[in-house]
Amino acid sequence: MTDAPARPIKVLIAKPGLDGHDRGAKVLARGLRDEGFEVIYTGLRQSPEMIVSAALQEDVDVVGLSILSGAHMTLLPKITAGLREQGLDDILVTAGGIIPDDDIPALEQAGVARVFGPGTTIREVGDYIRANVHRHEE
Amino acid sequence: MTQTLSERARSGDRRALARLLTQVENRTAKGEEALRALYPHAGRAHIVGITGAPGSGKSTLVAALVSEARKPDAPGGPRPVAVIAVDPSSPITGGAILGDRVRMQIHASDRDVFIRSMASRGHGGGLAAATVAAAAVMDASGFPLILIETVGTGQSEVEVAAIADTTLVVQAPEMGDEVQAIKAGLLEVADIVVVNKSDRPGADRAAAQLRAMLTVGAQHDRAAAAAGRPLPKRPDVMLASAMTGAGVPGLLKALDTRNEARLAAAAHGSDAAALKRAEAQLSGILAERLRARLNDDTHRAATQQTLRRIATHELDPYTGADDLLSALSSPEQRKS
């Protein structure tokens, strides 16, 4: 349809690493759906390579990483590096879960645009994405 | 950039393919242009539609078929596979949860498996409007096998059969009695009915019931053929367990056998599936183009006026449609 609305923003919600706590990721996925996003959910225990590959194939605008295992300092920089390697550095990367404040500057340095802590509302996440996403047009 | 996205996609650049699929999915001018360039290079792949009720195990079965096709010792060697997995968009917000990858992520790091999720974006029939175009792009990019998983369907979302060469309908063992098997709709478009979850109790009985019900009427077939009426399909009923992998090699083999038969028929100039797909594409694009013209600057006012007159019952919708069509083809319009 020519008068179709602008395409929805595509978000990949992924859970890197070995923790089995996906309630938060699922609630967020569902909430972002209600905010009008197209949310690709890939399930538990994803390696950085799997997440990068999914982001590439799905041509997403945003990757949201949920991690509660404490391995964020190892895994998140691997993912952002992997995305850069594939030329996907225009993807907005955000993270959420249990991440100590002290770790946030290093993660931002590594290319995570924003870390959302416990208590963040879905509306805040949605607004942040809408304000900061780069829609690539090629 | 010296090479276009289409050229890069054809030479195996997966990122170019992904970007191209976005253009096609958003039905941009660039996407349309790419499709024009790629269409002559498509037409080689075996396009398999996989449909069935939510929870019948479509995604898991797709993942199992991909595993089978990617086995190092697969007959003819492992082949690249592309998957399009459609999930529904919210009619309220336009958002969607695309969750089919959960079952398929085991293939995420395999370069020769390309999985793309698609939201239906308001299109009915279990697919997205751009699904067939996306399949053509994958086809032109060198994937010999393309699996299209529909939205979890009810009884009558049969559109996939119009765009696929071969249609699999997936059933779970506990999905109803014999009456379900004789109802019109989804089962009628199946080339192969897969009773999935064959590791569960009742699977054998479900398959036997389906077989009995779907194969009745040989007499009817003969009478229909004699009278030139359309013949019902007589699908194979196969048992599989996507979870354990039982029956999956046989299923892929059955798909390949069907594809060989299709190619042989096509060599003699009769590829019914390709013709049906052409018709589905053409009628979709014609409808889209017509809508666009009716809403362009020249015709928008007349279209709106006609709509209002139909709404107030001043005009009937058939006359309204005829009036608009003749306005579109009137001589002064043709000049412009």
Interface residues (C-beta under 8 A of the other chain):
Chain A: M1 T2 D3 A4 P5 R7 P8 A29 R30 L32 R33 D34 E35 G36 F37 E38 V39 I40 Y41 T42 G43 Q46 S47 E49 M50 S53 A54 L56 Q57 E58 D59 Q86 G87 L88 H136 E138
Chain B: L5 R14 R15 A18 R19 L21 T22 Q23 E25 N26 R27 S89 S90 T93 G94 G95 A96 I97 L98 G99 R101 V102 Q105 A108 S109 F114 I115 R116 S117 A119 R121 A129 E288 R291 A292 N295
